[in-house]
């Protein structure tokens, strides 16, 4: 009876088969496991709107981009992209969208669903495949219950002008910050008072609070009344 293969392409030798080849096959299987656990591949998806299928070759580490643990998507894209892996794969992935071009990139199984990088999201997603769909781990973390969160770097939303900090009836108690930057120029519509758009910076002085119009460079001092 011939060998069979796991979904990730590891060769399972039937008893009494492959005489004299066990060493070679075992070494290849170990290389496959290494690729699955910590392998890295840079995959170009350059071009217009298209679907790029990542495959796995049974009993081989070549032509097996979908087996790698870390996949960096590269290239200049001029249309929305879809990247697929086989339906049956069950494993974790780190996906880095390192493409250039303001278009979406979706990572999914052939027949299922998966997360999409927004047009301006050139970041990293930690995901896993359950054999049917790709699940975005970051998007499904839910509530983080802890005493506090400390970051040694910037905390940036996954998409521009999409997510809120707090909500009605669930507000932050206090906000501690340095300069406050206010800008609505990227919106399709201006403010609800006169419909205009602007860019302002609120800064602190020793005895006053200042407001800077970043478009005209005019500077204002807020009138304060001592009580």
N, CA and C atoms as a LAMMPS dump frame, in Angstrom:
ITEM: TIMESTEP
0
ITEM: NUMBER OF ATOMS
681
ITEM: BOX BOUNDS ff ff ff
-5.0000000000000000e+02 5.0000000000000000e+02
-5.0000000000000000e+02 5.0000000000000000e+02
-5.0000000000000000e+02 5.0000000000000000e+02
ITEM: ATOMS id mol type element x y z
1 1 1 N 0.848 -1.188 0
2 1 2 C 0 0 0
3 1 3 C 0.886 1.243 0
4 2 1 N 0.534 2.201 -0.82
5 2 2 C 1.335 3.42 -0.938
6 2 3 C 1.177 4.294 0.294
7 3 1 N 2.117 5.234 0.439
8 3 2 C 2.047 6.188 1.542
9 3 3 C 0.81 7.064 1.423
10 4 1 N 0.366 7.59 2.579
11 4 2 C -0.665 8.617 2.595
12 4 3 C -0.039 9.89 3.143
13 5 1 N -0.775 11.001 3.085
14 5 2 C -0.225 12.289 3.507
15 5 3 C -1.221 13.024 4.399
16 6 1 N -0.685 13.759 5.367
17 6 2 C -1.532 14.609 6.197
18 6 3 C -1.936 15.84 5.387
19 7 1 N -2.833 16.649 5.951
20 7 2 C -3.259 17.867 5.254
21 7 3 C -2.1 18.823 4.994
22 8 1 N -1.067 18.756 5.842
23 8 2 C 0.092 19.63 5.669
24 8 3 C 1.192 18.982 4.856
25 9 1 N 0.936 17.778 4.326
26 9 2 C 1.871 17.163 3.397
27 9 3 C 2.91 16.261 4.007
28 10 1 N 2.779 15.903 5.299
29 10 2 C 3.714 14.971 5.923
30 10 3 C 3.405 13.563 5.421
31 11 1 N 4.456 12.854 4.987
32 11 2 C 4.258 11.52 4.434
33 11 3 C 4.13 10.487 5.553
34 12 1 N 3.075 9.673 5.492
35 12 2 C 2.832 8.607 6.445
36 12 3 C 3.1 7.287 5.735
37 13 1 N 4.19 6.631 6.115
38 13 2 C 4.634 5.421 5.423
39 13 3 C 3.864 4.21 5.938
40 14 1 N 3.383 3.412 5.022
41 14 2 C 2.682 2.188 5.376
42 14 3 C 3.682 1.133 5.838
43 15 1 N 3.318 0.347 6.824
44 15 2 C 4.188 -0.705 7.35
45 15 3 C 4.692 -1.606 6.22
46 16 1 N 6.011 -1.781 6.196
47 16 2 C 6.617 -2.655 5.197
48 16 3 C 6.953 -1.976 3.893
49 17 1 N 6.608 -0.685 3.744
50 17 2 C 6.857 0.045 2.505
51 17 3 C 8.109 0.918 2.622
52 18 1 N 8.578 1.412 1.482
53 18 2 C 9.669 2.384 1.377
54 18 3 C 10.982 1.85 1.959
55 19 1 N 11.289 0.628 1.685
56 19 2 C 12.538 0.048 2.172
57 19 3 C 13.727 0.863 1.671
58 20 1 N 14.629 1.202 2.597
59 20 2 C 15.816 1.964 2.243
60 20 3 C 15.588 3.454 2.085
61 21 1 N 14.337 3.92 2.22
62 21 2 C 14.018 5.341 2.024
63 21 3 C 13.56 6.026 3.301
64 22 1 N 13.508 5.286 4.402
65 22 2 C 12.987 5.864 5.639
66 22 3 C 13.789 7.08 6.085
67 23 1 N 15.098 7.027 5.953
68 23 2 C 15.932 8.152 6.377
69 23 3 C 15.63 9.408 5.58
70 24 1 N 15.559 9.275 4.266
71 24 2 C 15.281 10.427 3.397
72 24 3 C 13.898 10.998 3.661
73 25 1 N 12.91 10.114 3.756
74 25 2 C 11.534 10.566 3.98
75 25 3 C 11.397 11.218 5.347
76 26 1 N 12.036 10.649 6.376
77 26 2 C 11.971 11.23 7.721
78 26 3 C 12.597 12.612 7.742
79 27 1 N 13.74 12.779 7.084
80 27 2 C 14.379 14.096 7.029
81 27 3 C 13.48 15.118 6.343
82 28 1 N 12.833 14.689 5.264
83 28 2 C 11.912 15.594 4.565
84 28 3 C 10.729 15.948 5.459
85 29 1 N 10.2 14.969 6.18
86 29 2 C 9.082 15.226 7.092
87 29 3 C 9.468 16.224 8.177
88 30 1 N 10.707 16.108 8.696
89 30 2 C 11.163 17.044 9.714
90 30 3 C 11.299 18.451 9.14
91 31 1 N 11.758 18.548 7.893
92 31 2 C 11.843 19.853 7.23
93 31 3 C 10.446 20.449 7.034
94 32 1 N 9.473 19.596 6.73
95 32 2 C 8.09 20.06 6.575
96 32 3 C 7.549 20.591 7.9
97 33 1 N 7.827 19.882 8.989
98 33 2 C 7.381 20.331 10.309
99 33 3 C 8.04 21.665 10.657
100 34 1 N 9.329 21.793 10.353
101 34 2 C 10.041 23.048 10.62
102 34 3 C 9.432 24.196 9.824
103 35 1 N 9.075 23.931 8.575
104 35 2 C 8.441 24.948 7.745
105 35 3 C 7.079 25.342 8.309
106 36 1 N 6.336 24.369 8.798
107 36 2 C 4.999 24.629 9.342
108 36 3 C 5.061 25.429 10.639
109 37 1 N 6.076 25.169 11.455
110 37 2 C 6.17 25.816 12.758
111 37 3 C 6.795 27.202 12.667
112 38 1 N 7.861 27.352 11.882
113 38 2 C 8.576 28.63 11.857
114 38 3 C 9.017 29.103 10.498
115 39 1 N 8.488 28.515 9.458
116 39 2 C 8.911 28.879 8.112
117 39 3 C 8.454 30.266 7.699
118 40 1 N 9.245 30.902 6.849
119 40 2 C 8.944 32.249 6.341
120 40 3 C 9.015 32.239 4.819
121 41 1 N 8.087 32.944 4.193
122 41 2 C 8.14 33.113 2.747
123 41 3 C 7.656 34.506 2.385
124 42 1 N 8.321 35.126 1.426
125 42 2 C 7.867 36.397 0.862
126 42 3 C 7.197 36.071 -0.473
127 43 1 N 5.945 36.447 -0.59
128 43 2 C 5.154 36.109 -1.774
129 43 3 C 4.679 37.377 -2.467
130 44 1 N 5.103 37.569 -3.699
131 44 2 C 4.661 38.736 -4.454
132 44 3 C 3.257 38.501 -5.006
133 45 1 N 2.388 39.498 -4.793
134 45 2 C 1.044 39.447 -5.371
135 45 3 C 0.829 40.686 -6.243
136 46 1 N 1.922 41.167 -6.81
137 46 2 C 1.884 42.387 -7.62
138 46 3 C 0.91 42.244 -8.786
139 47 1 N 0.277 43.37 -9.134
140 47 2 C -0.601 43.383 -10.289
141 47 3 C -1.991 43.878 -9.964
142 48 1 N -2.878 43.717 -10.938
143 48 2 C -4.255 44.15 -10.785
144 48 3 C -5.064 43.173 -9.949
145 49 1 N -6.374 43.428 -9.869
146 49 2 C -7.256 42.593 -9.063
147 49 3 C -7.129 41.136 -9.481
148 50 1 N -6.882 40.267 -8.494
149 50 2 C -6.648 38.858 -8.815
150 50 3 C -6.745 38.018 -7.554
151 51 1 N -6.779 36.701 -7.754
152 51 2 C -6.714 35.741 -6.658
153 51 3 C -5.429 34.941 -6.791
154 52 1 N -4.646 34.919 -5.716
155 52 2 C -3.396 34.163 -5.687
156 52 3 C -3.576 32.971 -4.773
157 53 1 N -3.431 31.771 -5.322
158 53 2 C -3.624 30.546 -4.55
159 53 3 C -2.278 30.053 -4.021
160 54 1 N -2.175 29.913 -2.698
161 54 2 C -0.994 29.328 -2.074
162 54 3 C -1.258 27.842 -1.893
163 55 1 N -0.286 27.027 -2.27
164 55 2 C -0.503 25.588 -2.297
165 55 3 C 0.413 24.869 -1.315
166 56 1 N 0.173 23.574 -1.158
167 56 2 C 1.037 22.677 -0.388
168 56 3 C 1.283 21.436 -1.24
169 57 1 N 2.556 21.077 -1.373
170 57 2 C 2.933 19.885 -2.121
171 57 3 C 3.225 18.76 -1.141
172 58 1 N 2.548 17.643 -1.298
173 58 2 C 2.753 16.498 -0.411
174 58 3 C 4.194 16.018 -0.474
175 59 1 N 4.774 15.789 0.706
176 59 2 C 6.105 15.209 0.791
177 59 3 C 7.216 16.085 0.283
178 60 1 N 7.011 17.399 0.245
179 60 2 C 8.034 18.302 -0.268
180 60 3 C 7.881 19.676 0.378
181 61 1 N 9.013 20.362 0.571
182 61 2 C 8.973 21.726 1.092
183 61 3 C 8.896 22.755 -0.016
184 62 1 N 9.082 22.327 -1.257
185 62 2 C 9 23.263 -2.376
186 62 3 C 7.553 23.398 -2.837
187 63 1 N 7.255 24.567 -3.456
188 63 2 C 5.889 24.831 -3.94
189 63 3 C 4.86 24.653 -2.83
190 64 1 N 5.242 25.053 -1.619
191 64 2 C 4.371 24.857 -0.456
192 64 3 C 4.275 26.133 0.363
193 65 1 N 3.975 27.245 -0.301
194 65 2 C 3.909 28.536 0.39
195 65 3 C 2.877 28.539 1.506
196 66 1 N 1.781 27.806 1.336
197 66 2 C 0.703 27.812 2.33
198 66 3 C 1.091 27.111 3.62
199 67 1 N 2.217 26.404 3.627
200 67 2 C 2.635 25.693 4.833
201 67 3 C 3.432 26.59 5.781
202 68 1 N 3.994 27.684 5.279
203 68 2 C 4.85 28.544 6.086
204 68 3 C 4.066 29.233 7.195
205 69 1 N 4.722 29.407 8.344
206 69 2 C 4.078 30.055 9.481
207 69 3 C 3.976 31.558 9.3
208 70 1 N 4.957 32.139 8.61
209 70 2 C 5.002 33.584 8.402
210 70 3 C 4.989 33.853 6.904
211 71 1 N 4.005 34.618 6.463
212 71 2 C 3.87 34.924 5.036
213 71 3 C 3.872 36.436 4.863
214 72 1 N 4.853 36.933 4.14
215 72 2 C 4.943 38.358 3.834
216 72 3 C 4.469 38.576 2.403
217 73 1 N 3.4 39.339 2.25
218 73 2 C 2.842 39.628 0.935
219 73 3 C 3.482 40.904 0.409
220 74 1 N 4.061 40.836 -0.776
221 74 2 C 4.824 41.958 -1.313
222 74 3 C 4.322 42.33 -2.707
223 75 1 N 4.898 43.419 -3.24
224 75 2 C 4.61 43.844 -4.604
225 75 3 C 3.711 45.062 -4.662
226 76 1 N 3.719 45.702 -5.802
227 76 2 C 2.866 46.86 -6.044
228 76 3 C 1.538 46.378 -6.622
229 77 1 N 0.448 46.644 -5.906
230 77 2 C -0.861 46.158 -6.351
231 77 3 C -1.685 47.321 -6.903
232 78 1 N -2.361 47.052 -8.001
233 78 2 C -3.18 48.078 -8.64
234 78 3 C -4.663 47.71 -8.62
235 79 1 N -5.01 46.714 -7.824
236 79 2 C -6.399 46.302 -7.666
237 79 3 C -6.529 45.466 -6.406
238 80 1 N -7.755 45.241 -5.964
239 80 2 C -7.993 44.454 -4.757
240 80 3 C -7.515 43.017 -4.943
241 81 1 N -6.915 42.469 -3.883
242 81 2 C -6.288 41.154 -3.952
243 81 3 C -6.978 40.154 -3.03
244 82 1 N -6.986 38.891 -3.442
245 82 2 C -7.425 37.78 -2.61
246 82 3 C -6.318 36.738 -2.619
247 83 1 N -5.916 36.302 -1.424
248 83 2 C -4.904 35.256 -1.284
249 83 3 C -5.555 34.079 -0.58
250 84 1 N -5.45 32.878 -1.154
251 84 2 C -6.137 31.717 -0.591
252 84 3 C -5.16 30.618 -0.196
253 85 1 N -5.606 29.803 0.771
254 85 2 C -4.929 28.564 1.122
255 85 3 C -5.944 27.435 0.958
256 86 1 N -5.487 26.177 0.865
257 86 2 C -6.441 25.071 0.723
258 86 3 C -7.439 25.003 1.876
259 87 1 N -8.625 24.507 1.602
260 87 2 C -9.708 24.475 2.597
261 87 3 C -9.376 23.658 3.84
262 88 1 N -8.637 22.582 3.689
263 88 2 C -8.477 21.625 4.791
264 88 3 C -7.387 22.003 5.789
265 89 1 N -6.621 23.056 5.512
266 89 2 C -5.485 23.399 6.367
267 89 3 C -5.957 23.877 7.736
268 90 1 N -5.316 23.366 8.791
269 90 2 C -5.594 23.806 10.161
270 90 3 C -4.27 24.199 10.798
271 91 1 N -4.009 25.497 10.885
272 91 2 C -2.748 25.972 11.444
273 91 3 C -2.796 27.469 11.699
274 92 1 N -1.747 27.966 12.375
275 92 2 C -1.616 29.388 12.656
276 92 3 C -0.787 30.067 11.574
277 93 1 N -1.052 31.374 11.39
278 93 2 C -0.282 32.172 10.441
279 93 3 C -0.015 33.561 11.016
280 94 1 N 1.119 34.126 10.607
281 94 2 C 1.379 35.549 10.784
282 94 3 C 1.456 36.122 9.368
283 95 1 N 0.544 37.029 9.042
284 95 2 C 0.456 37.581 7.694
285 95 3 C 0.868 39.05 7.722
286 96 1 N 1.875 39.399 6.944
287 96 2 C 2.372 40.768 6.863
288 96 3 C 2.008 41.329 5.491
289 97 1 N 1.135 42.321 5.473
290 97 2 C 0.764 42.976 4.217
291 97 3 C 1.782 44.072 3.914
292 98 1 N 2.817 43.719 3.191
293 98 2 C 3.894 44.663 2.858
294 98 3 C 3.8 45.079 1.403
295 99 1 N 2.578 45.119 0.876
296 99 2 C 2.371 45.562 -0.496
297 99 3 C 2.34 47.092 -0.552
298 100 1 N 2.492 47.619 -1.742
299 100 2 C 2.297 49.056 -1.959
300 100 3 C 1.111 49.233 -2.894
301 101 1 N 0.348 50.303 -2.677
302 101 2 C -0.872 50.522 -3.447
303 101 3 C -2.077 50.492 -2.532
304 102 1 N -2.994 51.434 -2.722
305 102 2 C -4.152 51.587 -1.833
306 102 3 C -5.286 50.673 -2.269
307 103 1 N -5.115 49.372 -2.005
308 103 2 C -6.142 48.39 -2.346
309 103 3 C -6.225 47.354 -1.228
310 104 1 N -7.374 46.698 -1.123
311 104 2 C -7.572 45.716 -0.065
312 104 3 C -6.846 44.407 -0.394
313 105 1 N -6.513 43.669 0.675
314 105 2 C -5.908 42.342 0.536
315 105 3 C -6.628 41.41 1.503
316 106 1 N -7.287 40.403 0.971
317 106 2 C -7.985 39.431 1.809
318 106 3 C -7.203 38.121 1.858
319 107 1 N -7.137 37.518 3.051
320 107 2 C -6.478 36.222 3.24
321 107 3 C -7.539 35.243 3.698
322 108 1 N -7.806 34.184 2.908
323 108 2 C -8.934 33.304 3.187
324 108 3 C -8.648 31.891 2.693
325 109 1 N -9.531 30.96 3.046
326 109 2 C -9.487 29.641 2.438
327 109 3 C -10.166 29.711 1.076
328 110 1 N -9.95 28.701 0.255
329 110 2 C -10.508 28.719 -1.106
330 110 3 C -12.022 28.898 -1.082
331 111 1 N -12.708 28.125 -0.239
332 111 2 C -14.174 28.156 -0.228
333 111 3 C -14.769 28.94 0.934
334 112 1 N -13.915 29.356 1.872
335 112 2 C -14.418 30.018 3.067
336 112 3 C -14.153 31.507 3.097
337 113 1 N -14.072 32.034 4.299
338 113 2 C -13.889 33.466 4.498
339 113 3 C -12.563 33.737 5.197
340 114 1 N -12.235 34.999 5.329
341 114 2 C -11.015 35.394 6.015
342 114 3 C -10.941 36.895 6.152
343 115 1 N -10.026 37.397 6.979
344 115 2 C -9.913 38.832 7.233
345 115 3 C -9.367 39.575 6.028
346 116 1 N -9.679 40.872 5.991
347 116 2 C -9.241 41.727 4.891
348 116 3 C -8.434 42.898 5.434
349 117 1 N -7.262 43.119 4.858
350 117 2 C -6.493 44.325 5.149
351 117 3 C -7.148 45.492 4.41
352 118 1 N -7.454 46.573 5.129
353 118 2 C -8.024 47.759 4.493
354 118 3 C -7.014 48.376 3.536
355 119 1 N -7.471 49.3 2.713
356 119 2 C -6.614 49.886 1.683
357 119 3 C -5.382 50.564 2.258
358 120 1 N -5.49 51.086 3.479
359 120 2 C -4.353 51.775 4.096
360 120 3 C -3.678 50.934 5.178
361 121 1 N -4.115 49.703 5.356
362 121 2 C -3.573 48.85 6.418
363 121 3 C -2.395 48.04 5.887
364 122 1 N -1.2 48.533 6.113
365 122 2 C 0.018 47.821 5.727
366 122 3 C 0.651 47.259 7
367 123 1 N -0.068 46.367 7.63
368 123 2 C 0.362 45.867 8.926
369 123 3 C 0.415 44.355 8.969
370 124 1 N 0.288 43.828 10.186
371 124 2 C 0.429 42.396 10.441
372 124 3 C -0.839 41.881 11.114
373 125 1 N -1.286 40.714 10.682
374 125 2 C -2.413 40.046 11.326
375 125 3 C -1.964 38.659 11.806
376 126 1 N -2.373 38.308 13.024
377 126 2 C -2.171 36.96 13.535
378 126 3 C -3.486 36.218 13.353
379 127 1 N -3.457 35.145 12.572
380 127 2 C -4.692 34.45 12.212
381 127 3 C -4.501 32.942 12.37
382 128 1 N -5.611 32.22 12.299
383 128 2 C -5.508 30.764 12.237
384 128 3 C -6.612 30.234 11.324
385 129 1 N -6.322 29.096 10.729
386 129 2 C -7.304 28.427 9.885
387 129 3 C -7.889 27.248 10.652
388 130 1 N -9.214 27.154 10.666
389 130 2 C -9.872 26.024 11.333
390 130 3 C -10.273 24.941 10.338
391 131 1 N -9.737 25.038 9.127
392 131 2 C -10.058 24.069 8.097
393 131 3 C -11.211 24.498 7.218
394 132 1 N -11.905 25.55 7.633
395 132 2 C -13.032 26.075 6.853
396 132 3 C -12.842 27.556 6.555
397 133 1 N -12.524 28.342 7.593
398 133 2 C -12.337 29.786 7.449
399 133 3 C -11.045 30.218 8.119
400 134 1 N -10.613 31.435 7.79
401 134 2 C -9.479 32.054 8.462
402 134 3 C -10.029 32.993 9.528
403 135 1 N -9.549 32.861 10.756
404 135 2 C -10.015 33.659 11.883
405 135 3 C -8.93 34.665 12.269
406 136 1 N -9.303 35.929 12.367
407 136 2 C -8.386 36.987 12.79
408 136 3 C -8.33 36.989 14.317
409 137 1 N -7.195 36.586 14.876
410 137 2 C -7.066 36.485 16.329
411 137 3 C -7.22 37.851 16.983
412 138 1 N -6.567 38.877 16.43
413 138 2 C -6.629 40.215 17.025
414 138 3 C -8.053 40.747 17.061
415 139 1 N -8.813 40.491 16.006
416 139 2 C -10.178 41.011 15.925
417 139 3 C -11.122 40.272 16.848
418 140 1 N -10.706 39.122 17.356
419 140 2 C -11.591 38.319 18.19
420 140 3 C -11.071 38.153 19.614
421 141 1 N -10.203 39.08 20.028
422 141 2 C -9.684 39.005 21.393
423 141 3 C -10.747 39.329 22.423
424 142 1 N -11.725 40.18 22.055
425 142 2 C -12.772 40.553 22.994
426 142 3 C -12.239 41.469 24.075
427 143 1 N -12.778 41.347 25.277
428 143 2 C -12.4 42.208 26.39
429 143 3 C -11.054 41.786 26.97
430 144 1 N -10.18 42.768 27.143
431 144 2 C -8.893 42.519 27.79
432 144 3 C -9.031 42.933 29.247
433 145 1 N -9.087 41.973 30.138
434 145 2 C -9.267 42.245 31.566
435 145 3 C -7.903 42.241 32.243
436 146 1 N -7.43 43.389 32.627
437 146 2 C -6.125 43.503 33.263
438 146 3 C -6.056 44.803 34.037
439 147 1 N -5.056 44.927 34.888
440 147 2 C -4.895 46.148 35.68
441 147 3 C -4.544 47.329 34.795
442 148 1 N -3.818 47.092 33.742
443 148 2 C -3.428 48.177 32.848
444 148 3 C -2.691 47.636 31.646
445 149 1 N -2.613 48.427 30.612
446 149 2 C -1.881 48.057 29.403
447 149 3 C -0.788 49.081 29.188
448 150 1 N 0.442 48.62 29.096
449 150 2 C 1.58 49.501 28.873
450 150 3 C 2.178 49.193 27.511
451 151 1 N 2.381 50.233 26.712
452 151 2 C 2.955 50.063 25.384
453 151 3 C 4.257 50.84 25.278
454 152 1 N 5.251 50.224 24.639
455 152 2 C 6.52 50.904 24.405
456 152 3 C 6.578 51.518 23.014
457 153 1 N 5.455 51.482 22.306
458 153 2 C 5.377 52.06 20.96
459 153 3 C 4.018 52.683 20.715
460 154 1 N 3.799 53.161 19.505
461 154 2 C 2.527 53.779 19.155
462 154 3 C 1.405 52.745 19.15
463 155 1 N 0.215 53.18 19.492
464 155 2 C -0.992 52.367 19.352
465 155 3 C -1.832 53.008 18.249
466 156 1 N -1.956 52.319 17.136
467 156 2 C -2.582 52.888 15.945
468 156 3 C -3.771 52.028 15.534
469 157 1 N -4.927 52.624 15.2
470 157 2 C -6.07 51.823 14.753
471 157 3 C -5.777 51.125 13.427
472 158 1 N -6.483 50.035 13.186
473 158 2 C -6.242 49.25 11.984
474 158 3 C -6.696 49.916 10.707
475 159 1 N -7.529 50.935 10.788
476 159 2 C -8.001 51.642 9.594
477 159 3 C -8.27 53.097 9.967
478 160 1 N -8.171 53.986 9.005
479 160 2 C -8.328 55.419 9.252
480 160 3 C -9.789 55.788 9.479
481 161 1 N -10.057 56.595 10.521
482 161 2 C -11.379 57.164 10.777
483 161 3 C -12.47 56.083 10.81
484 162 1 N -12.187 54.995 11.522
485 162 2 C -13.11 53.86 11.54
486 162 3 C -13.534 53.46 12.943
487 163 1 N -12.629 53.544 13.917
488 163 2 C -12.893 53.027 15.252
489 163 3 C -12.937 54.161 16.281
490 164 1 N -13.682 53.934 17.384
491 164 2 C -13.837 54.923 18.447
492 164 3 C -13.02 54.529 19.67
493 165 1 N -12.705 55.521 20.479
494 165 2 C -12.103 55.302 21.786
495 165 3 C -13.195 55.562 22.822
496 166 1 N -13.745 54.498 23.388
497 166 2 C -14.89 54.638 24.263
498 166 3 C -16.191 54.667 23.483
499 167 1 N -17.301 54.838 24.19
500 167 2 C -18.614 54.842 23.537
501 167 3 C -19.604 55.572 24.442
502 168 1 N -20.77 55.921 23.886
503 168 2 C -21.816 56.555 24.684
504 168 3 C -22.222 55.594 25.799
505 169 1 N -22.183 56.074 27.045
506 169 2 C -22.512 55.224 28.18
507 169 3 C -21.373 54.333 28.634
508 170 1 N -20.207 54.451 27.967
509 170 2 C -19.053 53.646 28.359
510 170 3 C -17.798 54.464 28.058
511 171 1 N -17.693 55.599 28.762
512 171 2 C -16.644 56.571 28.466
513 171 3 C -15.415 56.33 29.338
514 172 1 N -14.276 56.858 28.874
515 172 2 C -13.07 56.847 29.69
516 172 3 C -13.218 57.885 30.815
517 173 1 N -12.73 57.563 31.993
518 173 2 C -12.883 58.465 33.131
519 173 3 C -12.072 59.749 32.944
520 174 1 N -10.789 59.64 32.665
521 174 2 C -9.918 60.788 32.445
522 174 3 C -9.009 60.503 31.259
523 175 1 N -8.623 61.566 30.58
524 175 2 C -7.673 61.448 29.482
525 175 3 C -6.468 62.323 29.792
526 176 1 N -5.291 61.723 29.827
527 176 2 C -4.061 62.466 30.074
528 176 3 C -3.264 62.492 28.771
529 177 1 N -2.999 63.689 28.274
530 177 2 C -2.316 63.793 26.996
531 177 3 C -1.52 65.08 26.917
532 178 1 N -0.614 65.134 25.983
533 178 2 C 0.113 66.366 25.697
534 178 3 C -0.707 67.191 24.727
535 179 1 N -0.095 67.665 23.65
536 179 2 C -0.835 68.446 22.661
537 179 3 C -1.984 67.628 22.087
538 180 1 N -3.075 68.311 21.778
539 180 2 C -4.247 67.663 21.209
540 180 3 C -4.393 68.116 19.76
541 181 1 N -4.411 67.173 18.833
542 181 2 C -4.49 67.48 17.407
543 181 3 C -5.885 67.123 16.89
544 182 1 N -6.524 68.072 16.24
545 182 2 C -7.884 67.897 15.722
546 182 3 C -7.864 68.145 14.218
547 183 1 N -8.36 67.167 13.449
548 183 2 C -8.296 67.291 11.99
549 183 3 C -9.437 66.503 11.359
550 184 1 N -10.259 67.185 10.552
551 184 2 C -11.34 66.494 9.839
552 184 3 C -11.222 66.665 8.325
553 185 1 N -10.022 67.029 7.862
554 185 2 C -9.855 67.319 6.433
555 185 3 C -9.977 66.085 5.541
556 186 1 N -9.789 64.907 6.112
557 186 2 C -9.872 63.681 5.319
558 186 3 C -11.319 63.229 5.118
559 187 1 N -12.267 63.816 5.826
560 187 2 C -13.664 63.388 5.727
561 187 3 C -14.326 63.916 4.452
562 188 1 N -15.335 63.208 3.997
563 188 2 C -16.082 63.652 2.815
564 188 3 C -16.896 64.9 3.115
565 189 1 N -17.365 65.02 4.364
566 189 2 C -18.157 66.177 4.768
567 189 3 C -17.472 66.886 5.923
568 190 1 N -17.717 68.205 6.029
569 190 2 C -17.135 68.99 7.108
570 190 3 C -17.944 68.887 8.376
571 191 1 N -17.741 69.841 9.28
572 191 2 C -18.436 69.805 10.566
573 191 3 C -19.927 70.111 10.385
574 192 1 N -20.715 69.878 11.442
575 192 2 C -22.166 70.025 11.334
576 192 3 C -22.622 71.469 11.535
577 193 1 N -21.7 72.403 11.856
578 193 2 C -22.079 73.801 12.073
579 193 3 C -22.067 74.582 10.769
580 194 1 N -20.916 74.65 10.111
581 194 2 C -20.849 75.402 8.854
582 194 3 C -20.356 74.554 7.678
583 195 1 N -20.127 73.264 7.911
584 195 2 C -19.739 72.363 6.829
585 195 3 C -18.282 72.456 6.412
586 196 1 N -17.496 73.295 7.069
587 196 2 C -16.096 73.457 6.671
588 196 3 C -15.211 72.398 7.333
589 197 1 N -13.97 72.338 6.87
590 197 2 C -13.006 71.385 7.402
591 197 3 C -11.8 72.15 7.928
592 198 1 N -11.14 71.57 8.912
593 198 2 C -10.01 72.277 9.484
594 198 3 C -9.002 71.363 10.13
595 199 1 N -7.903 71.986 10.563
596 199 2 C -6.838 71.277 11.256
597 199 3 C -6.311 72.194 12.357
598 200 1 N -6.464 71.77 13.601
599 200 2 C -6.099 72.596 14.748
600 200 3 C -5.255 71.801 15.728
601 201 1 N -4.43 72.539 16.477
602 201 2 C -3.635 71.948 17.555
603 201 3 C -3.859 72.749 18.836
604 202 1 N -4.196 72.053 19.892
605 202 2 C -4.393 72.679 21.201
606 202 3 C -3.131 72.441 22.032
607 203 1 N -2.53 73.552 22.506
608 203 2 C -1.29 73.448 23.273
609 203 3 C -1.406 74.167 24.61
610 204 1 N -0.534 73.757 25.53
611 204 2 C -0.558 74.308 26.874
612 204 3 C 0.571 75.329 27.041
613 205 1 N 0.25 76.447 27.708
614 205 2 C 1.249 77.422 28.099
615 205 3 C 1.337 77.502 29.608
616 206 1 N 2.248 78.325 30.117
617 206 2 C 2.418 78.444 31.566
618 206 3 C 1.163 78.998 32.222
619 207 1 N 0.52 79.969 31.544
620 207 2 C -0.656 80.607 32.14
621 207 3 C -1.863 80.608 31.208
622 208 1 N -1.687 80.073 29.996
623 208 2 C -2.763 80.122 29.009
624 208 3 C -2.827 78.814 28.234
625 209 1 N -3.933 78.648 27.538
626 209 2 C -4.102 77.546 26.597
627 209 3 C -4.194 78.157 25.202
628 210 1 N -3.425 77.61 24.274
629 210 2 C -3.341 78.181 22.934
630 210 3 C -3.939 77.233 21.9
631 211 1 N -4.499 77.849 20.855
632 211 2 C -5.086 77.111 19.756
633 211 3 C -4.424 77.573 18.471
634 212 1 N -3.874 76.626 17.712
635 212 2 C -3.144 76.952 16.484
636 212 3 C -3.923 76.431 15.282
637 213 1 N -4.19 77.318 14.323
638 213 2 C -4.818 76.924 13.07
639 213 3 C -3.711 76.44 12.142
640 214 1 N -3.64 75.141 11.908
641 214 2 C -2.556 74.581 11.118
642 214 3 C -2.66 74.913 9.634
643 215 1 N -3.829 75.372 9.186
644 215 2 C -3.989 75.737 7.782
645 215 3 C -3.52 77.163 7.516
646 216 1 N -3.844 78.076 8.429
647 216 2 C -3.462 79.481 8.243
648 216 3 C -2.245 79.871 9.077
649 217 1 N -1.87 78.994 10.007
650 217 2 C -0.771 79.238 10.956
651 217 3 C -1.096 80.364 11.935
652 218 1 N -2.359 80.769 12.021
653 218 2 C -2.764 81.769 13.006
654 218 3 C -2.806 81.126 14.39
655 219 1 N -2.491 81.953 15.41
656 219 2 C -2.43 81.457 16.773
657 219 3 C -3.403 82.243 17.65
658 220 1 N -4.087 81.543 18.529
659 220 2 C -5.1 82.147 19.385
660 220 3 C -4.842 81.741 20.836
661 221 1 N -5.186 82.644 21.737
662 221 2 C -5.137 82.345 23.162
663 221 3 C -6.565 82.265 23.666
664 222 1 N -6.896 81.182 24.298
665 222 2 C -8.25 81.027 24.816
666 222 3 C -8.449 81.994 25.983
667 223 1 N -9.588 82.651 25.987
668 223 2 C -9.893 83.588 27.055
669 223 3 C -10.367 82.807 28.278
670 224 1 N -9.628 82.932 29.354
671 224 2 C -9.919 82.205 30.562
672 224 3 C -10.406 83.156 31.666
673 225 1 N -11.339 82.723 32.435
674 225 2 C -11.858 83.535 33.549
675 225 3 C -11.496 82.85 34.85
676 226 1 N -10.707 83.53 35.657
677 226 2 C -10.278 82.97 36.921
678 226 3 C -11.419 82.983 37.934
679 227 1 N -11.576 81.918 38.671
680 227 2 C -12.652 81.849 39.649
681 227 3 C -12.064 81.531 41.032
